[in-house]
Structure formats: structure tokens, C-alpha cells
Amino acid sequence: MTSTPTSALSAPPRTLSILSLVAAIASIPLGHFVILPIAAIILGFLARGREPWARTMSTWGIALGFVILFWWVLVGVLAAMVWLPLVLLHIAH
């Protein structure tokens, strides 16, 4: 007689939380593609509602997403402040 293994308790799915955290970490070097931090934020909020057991990962995804998005917006504004006057001066000549 063969015994069948009893099904072990599996961990609840954490797909959205993991995707949020991965998108947030990937957006650190690739944040200038604004879609990654936004995706991390959206996936993090979806995960908080659907995967409450993975709240820490989704919170980190949301926090990193906002920080990286703010950083790249700040870099873009500062770059525009530096380059826009130079472009306007070049056009005026």
C-alpha cells in the first residue's frame, strides 16, 4: 500500500507584493522610465488590499516607488531649469 503525502500548508500568494517590490527596486536605476515607479505604487496598493499577509513588502514597494518617482521628477525639473535658459539664449542669437 502506498501512502499519499498529505498536502502541506502552502504560503498564501504574494505575487502583487513581490511585483511591487521588484518594480520599485528596478526603478532605482531605471526610474527615468516613469512607468516603473508608478507601476510599483499601483501594484503596492493593489497588494495591500488583496494580500494583507504580505503588507510589509507592499509597503516597501509603495514607499520606494514614491521616493524614486519624486527623485526623478526633481531631477527632471532641475535639468529643465538648467537647460531651458541655455536653449532660449541659443535660440535668441
Jmol script that loads the backbone (N, CA, C; Angstrom):
load data "model"
ATOM      1  N   MET A   1       0.840  -1.163   0.000  1.00  0.00           N
ATOM      2  CA  MET A   1       0.000   0.000   0.000  1.00  0.00           C
ATOM      3  C   MET A   1       0.898   1.244   0.000  1.00  0.00           C
ATOM      4  N   THR A   2       0.635   2.132  -0.912  1.00  0.00           N
ATOM      5  CA  THR A   2       1.415   3.362  -0.980  1.00  0.00           C
ATOM      6  C   THR A   2       0.682   4.457  -0.238  1.00  0.00           C
ATOM      7  N   SER A   3       1.423   5.216   0.459  1.00  0.00           N
ATOM      8  CA  SER A   3       0.806   6.327   1.182  1.00  0.00           C
ATOM      9  C   SER A   3       0.954   7.595   0.353  1.00  0.00           C
ATOM     10  N   THR A   4      -0.075   8.332   0.291  1.00  0.00           N
ATOM     11  CA  THR A   4      -0.025   9.602  -0.427  1.00  0.00           C
ATOM     12  C   THR A   4       0.378  10.685   0.551  1.00  0.00           C
ATOM     13  N   PRO A   5       1.258  11.544   0.135  1.00  0.00           N
ATOM     14  CA  PRO A   5       1.678  12.608   1.052  1.00  0.00           C
ATOM     15  C   PRO A   5       0.530  13.568   1.320  1.00  0.00           C
ATOM     16  N   THR A   6       0.456  13.972   2.537  1.00  0.00           N
ATOM     17  CA  THR A   6      -0.574  14.950   2.873  1.00  0.00           C
ATOM     18  C   THR A   6      -0.145  16.306   2.340  1.00  0.00           C
ATOM     19  N   SER A   7      -1.100  17.064   1.938  1.00  0.00           N
ATOM     20  CA  SER A   7      -0.765  18.372   1.379  1.00  0.00           C
ATOM     21  C   SER A   7      -0.299  19.298   2.500  1.00  0.00           C
ATOM     22  N   ALA A   8       0.858  19.820   2.306  1.00  0.00           N
ATOM     23  CA  ALA A   8       1.401  20.758   3.286  1.00  0.00           C
ATOM     24  C   ALA A   8       0.703  22.095   3.131  1.00  0.00           C
ATOM     25  N   LEU A   9       0.641  22.795   4.197  1.00  0.00           N
ATOM     26  CA  LEU A   9       0.053  24.126   4.117  1.00  0.00           C
ATOM     27  C   LEU A   9       0.973  25.007   3.297  1.00  0.00           C
ATOM     28  N   SER A  10       0.436  25.535   2.263  1.00  0.00           N
ATOM     29  CA  SER A  10       1.259  26.391   1.413  1.00  0.00           C
ATOM     30  C   SER A  10       1.092  27.845   1.846  1.00  0.00           C
ATOM     31  N   ALA A  11       2.097  28.598   1.565  1.00  0.00           N
ATOM     32  CA  ALA A  11       2.048  30.024   1.901  1.00  0.00           C
ATOM     33  C   ALA A  11       1.062  30.717   0.972  1.00  0.00           C
ATOM     34  N   PRO A  12       0.376  31.707   1.473  1.00  0.00           N
ATOM     35  CA  PRO A  12      -0.554  32.441   0.616  1.00  0.00           C
ATOM     36  C   PRO A  12       0.209  33.166  -0.491  1.00  0.00           C
ATOM     37  N   PRO A  13      -0.433  33.376  -1.616  1.00  0.00           N
ATOM     38  CA  PRO A  13       0.265  34.035  -2.730  1.00  0.00           C
ATOM     39  C   PRO A  13       0.650  35.472  -2.383  1.00  0.00           C
ATOM     40  N   ARG A  14       1.818  35.845  -2.853  1.00  0.00           N
ATOM     41  CA  ARG A  14       2.338  37.200  -2.614  1.00  0.00           C
ATOM     42  C   ARG A  14       2.760  37.832  -3.930  1.00  0.00           C
ATOM     43  N   THR A  15       2.119  37.474  -4.991  1.00  0.00           N
ATOM     44  CA  THR A  15       2.547  37.883  -6.320  1.00  0.00           C
ATOM     45  C   THR A  15       2.566  39.398  -6.480  1.00  0.00           C
ATOM     46  N   LEU A  16       1.488  40.062  -6.122  1.00  0.00           N
ATOM     47  CA  LEU A  16       1.423  41.517  -6.309  1.00  0.00           C
ATOM     48  C   LEU A  16       2.448  42.239  -5.442  1.00  0.00           C
ATOM     49  N   SER A  17       2.639  41.759  -4.216  1.00  0.00           N
ATOM     50  CA  SER A  17       3.620  42.384  -3.326  1.00  0.00           C
ATOM     51  C   SER A  17       5.033  42.230  -3.866  1.00  0.00           C
ATOM     52  N   ILE A  18       5.340  41.036  -4.354  1.00  0.00           N
ATOM     53  CA  ILE A  18       6.667  40.796  -4.918  1.00  0.00           C
ATOM     54  C   ILE A  18       6.874  41.646  -6.164  1.00  0.00           C
ATOM     55  N   LEU A  19       5.868  41.717  -7.026  1.00  0.00           N
ATOM     56  CA  LEU A  19       5.994  42.544  -8.238  1.00  0.00           C
ATOM     57  C   LEU A  19       6.160  44.016  -7.886  1.00  0.00           C
ATOM     58  N   SER A  20       5.461  44.469  -6.854  1.00  0.00           N
ATOM     59  CA  SER A  20       5.594  45.861  -6.427  1.00  0.00           C
ATOM     60  C   SER A  20       7.008  46.149  -5.949  1.00  0.00           C
ATOM     61  N   LEU A  21       7.546  45.252  -5.135  1.00  0.00           N
ATOM     62  CA  LEU A  21       8.892  45.454  -4.606  1.00  0.00           C
ATOM     63  C   LEU A  21       9.940  45.355  -5.715  1.00  0.00           C
ATOM     64  N   VAL A  22       9.776  44.416  -6.630  1.00  0.00           N
ATOM     65  CA  VAL A  22      10.725  44.276  -7.739  1.00  0.00           C
ATOM     66  C   VAL A  22      10.670  45.504  -8.651  1.00  0.00           C
ATOM     67  N   ALA A  23       9.475  45.989  -8.948  1.00  0.00           N
ATOM     68  CA  ALA A  23       9.360  47.186  -9.789  1.00  0.00           C
ATOM     69  C   ALA A  23       9.983  48.395  -9.093  1.00  0.00           C
ATOM     70  N   ALA A  24       9.806  48.495  -7.791  1.00  0.00           N
ATOM     71  CA  ALA A  24      10.395  49.618  -7.053  1.00  0.00           C
ATOM     72  C   ALA A  24      11.916  49.537  -7.054  1.00  0.00           C
ATOM     73  N   ILE A  25      12.457  48.348  -6.831  1.00  0.00           N
ATOM     74  CA  ILE A  25      13.917  48.191  -6.835  1.00  0.00           C
ATOM     75  C   ILE A  25      14.475  48.410  -8.236  1.00  0.00           C
ATOM     76  N   ALA A  26      13.780  47.906  -9.250  1.00  0.00           N
ATOM     77  CA  ALA A  26      14.238  48.092 -10.633  1.00  0.00           C
ATOM     78  C   ALA A  26      14.151  49.553 -11.053  1.00  0.00           C
ATOM     79  N   SER A  27      13.258  50.310 -10.436  1.00  0.00           N
ATOM     80  CA  SER A  27      13.115  51.712 -10.817  1.00  0.00           C
ATOM     81  C   SER A  27      14.226  52.586 -10.259  1.00  0.00           C
ATOM     82  N   ILE A  28      15.060  52.054  -9.361  1.00  0.00           N
ATOM     83  CA  ILE A  28      16.174  52.859  -8.843  1.00  0.00           C
ATOM     84  C   ILE A  28      17.124  53.215  -9.978  1.00  0.00           C
ATOM     85  N   PRO A  29      17.645  52.247 -10.741  1.00  0.00           N
ATOM     86  CA  PRO A  29      18.484  52.645 -11.875  1.00  0.00           C
ATOM     87  C   PRO A  29      17.680  53.003 -13.120  1.00  0.00           C
ATOM     88  N   LEU A  30      16.434  52.536 -13.205  1.00  0.00           N
ATOM     89  CA  LEU A  30      15.641  52.745 -14.422  1.00  0.00           C
ATOM     90  C   LEU A  30      14.449  53.654 -14.176  1.00  0.00           C
ATOM     91  N   GLY A  31      14.500  54.496 -13.167  1.00  0.00           N
ATOM     92  CA  GLY A  31      13.362  55.324 -12.789  1.00  0.00           C
ATOM     93  C   GLY A  31      12.999  56.395 -13.795  1.00  0.00           C
ATOM     94  N   HIS A  32      13.949  56.744 -14.676  1.00  0.00           N
ATOM     95  CA  HIS A  32      13.636  57.749 -15.671  1.00  0.00           C
ATOM     96  C   HIS A  32      12.582  57.242 -16.647  1.00  0.00           C
ATOM     97  N   PHE A  33      12.371  55.922 -16.678  1.00  0.00           N
ATOM     98  CA  PHE A  33      11.189  55.393 -17.347  1.00  0.00           C
ATOM     99  C   PHE A  33      10.088  55.453 -16.298  1.00  0.00           C
ATOM    100  N   VAL A  34       9.332  56.514 -16.299  1.00  0.00           N
ATOM    101  CA  VAL A  34       8.420  56.854 -15.205  1.00  0.00           C
ATOM    102  C   VAL A  34       7.409  55.739 -14.937  1.00  0.00           C
ATOM    103  N   ILE A  35       7.241  54.830 -15.861  1.00  0.00           N
ATOM    104  CA  ILE A  35       6.243  53.783 -15.684  1.00  0.00           C
ATOM    105  C   ILE A  35       6.594  52.838 -14.541  1.00  0.00           C
ATOM    106  N   LEU A  36       7.883  52.589 -14.289  1.00  0.00           N
ATOM    107  CA  LEU A  36       8.263  51.641 -13.240  1.00  0.00           C
ATOM    108  C   LEU A  36       7.887  52.113 -11.833  1.00  0.00           C
ATOM    109  N   PRO A  37       8.213  53.333 -11.429  1.00  0.00           N
ATOM    110  CA  PRO A  37       7.779  53.745 -10.090  1.00  0.00           C
ATOM    111  C   PRO A  37       6.260  53.806  -9.957  1.00  0.00           C
ATOM    112  N   ILE A  38       5.591  54.223 -11.029  1.00  0.00           N
ATOM    113  CA  ILE A  38       4.124  54.270 -10.991  1.00  0.00           C
ATOM    114  C   ILE A  38       3.557  52.864 -10.878  1.00  0.00           C
ATOM    115  N   ALA A  39       4.149  51.916 -11.615  1.00  0.00           N
ATOM    116  CA  ALA A  39       3.697  50.520 -11.522  1.00  0.00           C
ATOM    117  C   ALA A  39       3.933  49.972 -10.114  1.00  0.00           C
ATOM    118  N   ALA A  40       5.064  50.326  -9.504  1.00  0.00           N
ATOM    119  CA  ALA A  40       5.350  49.861  -8.142  1.00  0.00           C
ATOM    120  C   ALA A  40       4.306  50.392  -7.158  1.00  0.00           C
ATOM    121  N   ILE A  41       3.928  51.643  -7.328  1.00  0.00           N
ATOM    122  CA  ILE A  41       2.936  52.251  -6.436  1.00  0.00           C
ATOM    123  C   ILE A  41       1.570  51.592  -6.620  1.00  0.00           C
ATOM    124  N   ILE A  42       1.149  51.429  -7.865  1.00  0.00           N
ATOM    125  CA  ILE A  42      -0.160  50.831  -8.135  1.00  0.00           C
ATOM    126  C   ILE A  42      -0.209  49.382  -7.657  1.00  0.00           C
ATOM    127  N   LEU A  43       0.829  48.610  -7.987  1.00  0.00           N
ATOM    128  CA  LEU A  43       0.860  47.214  -7.546  1.00  0.00           C
ATOM    129  C   LEU A  43       0.905  47.116  -6.023  1.00  0.00           C
ATOM    130  N   GLY A  44       1.609  48.034  -5.379  1.00  0.00           N
ATOM    131  CA  GLY A  44       1.667  48.032  -3.923  1.00  0.00           C
ATOM    132  C   GLY A  44       0.303  48.272  -3.292  1.00  0.00           C
ATOM    133  N   PHE A  45      -0.441  49.232  -3.828  1.00  0.00           N
ATOM    134  CA  PHE A  45      -1.771  49.485  -3.279  1.00  0.00           C
ATOM    135  C   PHE A  45      -2.731  48.337  -3.571  1.00  0.00           C
ATOM    136  N   LEU A  46      -2.619  47.733  -4.744  1.00  0.00           N
ATOM    137  CA  LEU A  46      -3.439  46.553  -5.031  1.00  0.00           C
ATOM    138  C   LEU A  46      -3.094  45.414  -4.079  1.00  0.00           C
ATOM    139  N   ALA A  47      -1.810  45.229  -3.806  1.00  0.00           N
ATOM    140  CA  ALA A  47      -1.379  44.153  -2.914  1.00  0.00           C
ATOM    141  C   ALA A  47      -1.854  44.383  -1.488  1.00  0.00           C
ATOM    142  N   ARG A  48      -1.876  45.628  -1.049  1.00  0.00           N
ATOM    143  CA  ARG A  48      -2.333  45.902   0.321  1.00  0.00           C
ATOM    144  C   ARG A  48      -3.778  45.480   0.510  1.00  0.00           C
ATOM    145  N   GLY A  49      -4.574  45.623  -0.532  1.00  0.00           N
ATOM    146  CA  GLY A  49      -5.978  45.231  -0.425  1.00  0.00           C
ATOM    147  C   GLY A  49      -6.193  43.734  -0.593  1.00  0.00           C
ATOM    148  N   ARG A  50      -5.426  43.115  -1.466  1.00  0.00           N
ATOM    149  CA  ARG A  50      -5.657  41.702  -1.795  1.00  0.00           C
ATOM    150  C   ARG A  50      -4.759  40.739  -1.037  1.00  0.00           C
ATOM    151  N   GLU A  51      -3.635  41.212  -0.541  1.00  0.00           N
ATOM    152  CA  GLU A  51      -2.677  40.345   0.144  1.00  0.00           C
ATOM    153  C   GLU A  51      -2.264  40.971   1.479  1.00  0.00           C
ATOM    154  N   PRO A  52      -3.168  41.018   2.449  1.00  0.00           N
ATOM    155  CA  PRO A  52      -2.816  41.675   3.720  1.00  0.00           C
ATOM    156  C   PRO A  52      -1.696  40.964   4.468  1.00  0.00           C
ATOM    157  N   TRP A  53      -1.453  39.702   4.209  1.00  0.00           N
ATOM    158  CA  TRP A  53      -0.386  38.958   4.883  1.00  0.00           C
ATOM    159  C   TRP A  53       0.983  39.362   4.360  1.00  0.00           C
ATOM    160  N   ALA A  54       1.048  40.045   3.221  1.00  0.00           N
ATOM    161  CA  ALA A  54       2.318  40.498   2.647  1.00  0.00           C
ATOM    162  C   ALA A  54       2.407  42.019   2.702  1.00  0.00           C
ATOM    163  N   ARG A  55       1.871  42.580   3.766  1.00  0.00           N
ATOM    164  CA  ARG A  55       1.778  44.033   3.895  1.00  0.00           C
ATOM    165  C   ARG A  55       3.145  44.720   3.913  1.00  0.00           C
ATOM    166  N   THR A  56       4.147  44.098   4.489  1.00  0.00           N
ATOM    167  CA  THR A  56       5.467  44.727   4.582  1.00  0.00           C
ATOM    168  C   THR A  56       6.079  44.918   3.203  1.00  0.00           C
ATOM    169  N   MET A  57       6.005  43.891   2.365  1.00  0.00           N
ATOM    170  CA  MET A  57       6.575  44.013   1.016  1.00  0.00           C
ATOM    171  C   MET A  57       5.835  45.060   0.198  1.00  0.00           C
ATOM    172  N   SER A  58       4.514  45.067   0.304  1.00  0.00           N
ATOM    173  CA  SER A  58       3.765  46.055  -0.477  1.00  0.00           C
ATOM    174  C   SER A  58       4.025  47.472   0.024  1.00  0.00           C
ATOM    175  N   THR A  59       4.203  47.633   1.334  1.00  0.00           N
ATOM    176  CA  THR A  59       4.514  48.957   1.881  1.00  0.00           C
ATOM    177  C   THR A  59       5.870  49.440   1.395  1.00  0.00           C
ATOM    178  N   TRP A  60       6.865  48.542   1.362  1.00  0.00           N
ATOM    179  CA  TRP A  60       8.173  48.913   0.830  1.00  0.00           C
ATOM    180  C   TRP A  60       8.078  49.258  -0.647  1.00  0.00           C
ATOM    181  N   GLY A  61       7.288  48.531  -1.399  1.00  0.00           N
ATOM    182  CA  GLY A  61       7.106  48.841  -2.822  1.00  0.00           C
ATOM    183  C   GLY A  61       6.499  50.215  -3.028  1.00  0.00           C
ATOM    184  N   ILE A  62       5.492  50.525  -2.217  1.00  0.00           N
ATOM    185  CA  ILE A  62       4.844  51.843  -2.315  1.00  0.00           C
ATOM    186  C   ILE A  62       5.820  52.952  -1.927  1.00  0.00           C
ATOM    187  N   ALA A  63       6.508  52.776  -0.803  1.00  0.00           N
ATOM    188  CA  ALA A  63       7.425  53.818  -0.317  1.00  0.00           C
ATOM    189  C   ALA A  63       8.564  54.049  -1.304  1.00  0.00           C
ATOM    190  N   LEU A  64       9.192  52.976  -1.761  1.00  0.00           N
ATOM    191  CA  LEU A  64      10.277  53.140  -2.731  1.00  0.00           C
ATOM    192  C   LEU A  64       9.774  53.738  -4.036  1.00  0.00           C
ATOM    193  N   GLY A  65       8.587  53.320  -4.460  1.00  0.00           N
ATOM    194  CA  GLY A  65       8.010  53.879  -5.688  1.00  0.00           C
ATOM    195  C   GLY A  65       7.818  55.383  -5.602  1.00  0.00           C
ATOM    196  N   PHE A  66       7.262  55.854  -4.470  1.00  0.00           N
ATOM    197  CA  PHE A  66       7.069  57.297  -4.296  1.00  0.00           C
ATOM    198  C   PHE A  66       8.397  58.044  -4.210  1.00  0.00           C
ATOM    199  N   VAL A  67       9.356  57.491  -3.482  1.00  0.00           N
ATOM    200  CA  VAL A  67      10.661  58.153  -3.340  1.00  0.00           C
ATOM    201  C   VAL A  67      11.361  58.258  -4.695  1.00  0.00           C
ATOM    202  N   ILE A  68      11.372  57.173  -5.443  1.00  0.00           N
ATOM    203  CA  ILE A  68      12.041  57.178  -6.750  1.00  0.00           C
ATOM    204  C   ILE A  68      11.305  58.081  -7.729  1.00  0.00           C
ATOM    205  N   LEU A  69       9.978  58.047  -7.715  1.00  0.00           N
ATOM    206  CA  LEU A  69       9.214  58.930  -8.604  1.00  0.00           C
ATOM    207  C   LEU A  69       9.497  60.390  -8.272  1.00  0.00           C
ATOM    208  N   PHE A  70       9.492  60.727  -6.982  1.00  0.00           N
ATOM    209  CA  PHE A  70       9.797  62.102  -6.578  1.00  0.00           C
ATOM    210  C   PHE A  70      11.210  62.483  -6.997  1.00  0.00           C
ATOM    211  N   TRP A  71      12.179  61.585  -6.811  1.00  0.00           N
ATOM    212  CA  TRP A  71      13.561  61.853  -7.177  1.00  0.00           C
ATOM    213  C   TRP A  71      13.683  62.161  -8.670  1.00  0.00           C
ATOM    214  N   TRP A  72      13.090  61.333  -9.523  1.00  0.00           N
ATOM    215  CA  TRP A  72      13.236  61.549 -10.957  1.00  0.00           C
ATOM    216  C   TRP A  72      12.460  62.776 -11.437  1.00  0.00           C
ATOM    217  N   VAL A  73      11.348  63.115 -10.804  1.00  0.00           N
ATOM    218  CA  VAL A  73      10.646  64.351 -11.141  1.00  0.00           C
ATOM    219  C   VAL A  73      11.509  65.538 -10.749  1.00  0.00           C
ATOM    220  N   LEU A  74      12.129  65.475  -9.578  1.00  0.00           N
ATOM    221  CA  LEU A  74      13.021  66.545  -9.128  1.00  0.00           C
ATOM    222  C   LEU A  74      14.207  66.703 -10.079  1.00  0.00           C
ATOM    223  N   VAL A  75      14.810  65.605 -10.476  1.00  0.00           N
ATOM    224  CA  VAL A  75      15.928  65.654 -11.423  1.00  0.00           C
ATOM    225  C   VAL A  75      15.467  66.267 -12.750  1.00  0.00           C
ATOM    226  N   GLY A  76      14.290  65.889 -13.205  1.00  0.00           N
ATOM    227  CA  GLY A  76      13.771  66.450 -14.457  1.00  0.00           C
ATOM    228  C   GLY A  76      13.517  67.946 -14.374  1.00  0.00           C
ATOM    229  N   VAL A  77      12.959  68.405 -13.257  1.00  0.00           N
ATOM    230  CA  VAL A  77      12.698  69.835 -13.082  1.00  0.00           C
ATOM    231  C   VAL A  77      14.011  70.611 -13.002  1.00  0.00           C
ATOM    232  N   LEU A  78      14.975  70.080 -12.247  1.00  0.00           N
ATOM    233  CA  LEU A  78      16.273  70.760 -12.152  1.00  0.00           C
ATOM    234  C   LEU A  78      16.983  70.799 -13.504  1.00  0.00           C
ATOM    235  N   ALA A  79      16.906  69.712 -14.257  1.00  0.00           N
ATOM    236  CA  ALA A  79      17.517  69.702 -15.584  1.00  0.00           C
ATOM    237  C   ALA A  79      16.839  70.716 -16.503  1.00  0.00           C
ATOM    238  N   ALA A  80      15.528  70.832 -16.406  1.00  0.00           N
ATOM    239  CA  ALA A  80      14.815  71.811 -17.221  1.00  0.00           C
ATOM    240  C   ALA A  80      15.193  73.236 -16.810  1.00  0.00           C
ATOM    241  N   MET A  81      15.389  73.450 -15.511  1.00  0.00           N
ATOM    242  CA  MET A  81      15.766  74.780 -15.049  1.00  0.00           C
ATOM    243  C   MET A  81      17.162  75.174 -15.528  1.00  0.00           C
ATOM    244  N   VAL A  82      18.043  74.202 -15.687  1.00  0.00           N
ATOM    245  CA  VAL A  82      19.397  74.496 -16.155  1.00  0.00           C
ATOM    246  C   VAL A  82      19.427  74.642 -17.674  1.00  0.00           C
ATOM    247  N   TRP A  83      18.785  73.720 -18.378  1.00  0.00           N
ATOM    248  CA  TRP A  83      18.919  73.688 -19.830  1.00  0.00           C
ATOM    249  C   TRP A  83      17.968  74.627 -20.569  1.00  0.00           C
ATOM    250  N   LEU A  84      16.802  74.907 -20.013  1.00  0.00           N
ATOM    251  CA  LEU A  84      15.856  75.772 -20.710  1.00  0.00           C
ATOM    252  C   LEU A  84      16.401  77.180 -20.948  1.00  0.00           C
ATOM    253  N   PRO A  85      17.020  77.837 -19.960  1.00  0.00           N
ATOM    254  CA  PRO A  85      17.601  79.150 -20.251  1.00  0.00           C
ATOM    255  C   PRO A  85      18.720  79.089 -21.289  1.00  0.00           C
ATOM    256  N   LEU A  86      19.500  78.033 -21.261  1.00  0.00           N
ATOM    257  CA  LEU A  86      20.570  77.900 -22.250  1.00  0.00           C
ATOM    258  C   LEU A  86      20.015  77.721 -23.649  1.00  0.00           C
ATOM    259  N   VAL A  87      18.966  76.959 -23.772  1.00  0.00           N
ATOM    260  CA  VAL A  87      18.321  76.776 -25.083  1.00  0.00           C
ATOM    261  C   VAL A  87      17.712  78.072 -25.571  1.00  0.00           C
ATOM    262  N   LEU A  88      17.065  78.804 -24.685  1.00  0.00           N
ATOM    263  CA  LEU A  88      16.446  80.078 -25.066  1.00  0.00           C
ATOM    264  C   LEU A  88      17.514  81.102 -25.466  1.00  0.00           C
ATOM    265  N   LEU A  89      18.645  81.130 -24.770  1.00  0.00           N
ATOM    266  CA  LEU A  89      19.721  82.025 -25.136  1.00  0.00           C
ATOM    267  C   LEU A  89      20.311  81.646 -26.501  1.00  0.00           C
ATOM    268  N   HIS A  90      20.409  80.367 -26.774  1.00  0.00           N
ATOM    269  CA  HIS A  90      20.941  79.915 -28.051  1.00  0.00           C
ATOM    270  C   HIS A  90      19.980  80.266 -29.201  1.00  0.00           C
ATOM    271  N   ILE A  91      18.694  80.142 -28.955  1.00  0.00           N
ATOM    272  CA  ILE A  91      17.712  80.481 -29.992  1.00  0.00           C
ATOM    273  C   ILE A  91      17.697  81.985 -30.252  1.00  0.00           C
ATOM    274  N   ALA A  92      17.932  82.792 -29.206  1.00  0.00           N
ATOM    275  CA  ALA A  92      17.878  84.244 -29.345  1.00  0.00           C
ATOM    276  C   ALA A  92      19.018  84.770 -30.203  1.00  0.00           C
ATOM    277  N   HIS A  93      20.113  84.031 -30.297  1.00  0.00           N
ATOM    278  CA  HIS A  93      21.233  84.512 -31.100  1.00  0.00           C
ATOM    279  C   HIS A  93      21.053  84.158 -32.510  1.00  0.00           C
TER     280      HIS A  93
END
end "model"
wireframe off; spacefill off
backbone 0.3
color backbone group
